[in-house]
């Protein structure tokens, strides 16, 4: 019985951490280079990052493009998992960290050999 109670308590703590991290990451964000504005919002059980505005579309990014993120809390303020890009039919490993005043995302391909960090600030 004690094991069951401990397990349930651990699940509740994990659920609370998930809710806080997911809540803190929701909103409209500007990429640090000023080239993109995205909305992060729930889509089913996942989070979706949807391009609202793109300054330089030369690399194929367009308004309306989405990443479907299947993330779980790994520590306070950090979510990790996979991000699926339906436009390119590609899946990336992803980390989303909530920081004071923003977000930091890290996406990787090739078993983590090629990664990119991006900073985001709340859009005005």
C-alpha positions, 0 to 999 in steps of 0.5 A: 500500500505504501508503494502505491501511495508513493507512486500516486504522489510522484505522479501528482508531482509530475503532473503539476510540473507538467502543467506548470511547464506547459502553462509557462510555455504557452503564448506568442513568442518572438525569435531572438533574431527577429525573423519569426513570431510563433504561437505556442498552444495546446493541440490535443495532448501535445503543444503546437508551435505555429508560425504567425509571421516570418520575415525571411521565407527563403528557407521555406518557412511560412506563416501557418507552418507547425511543429507538433511537440510531444514533450514531458517535464524533465526538471523544473521549467524544462520539457523534453521529447520530440517535435514533428514537422508535418510540412517536411515529414521530419521529427526532431529531438527537442528541449524547451526550457522556460527562463526568466523572461523567455524560452530557450528551445533546442532542436536536434537531428542526426542522433543529436549530432546537429543541434540548434538553440533558439531564444524566444521572448514574449511578443508585444 
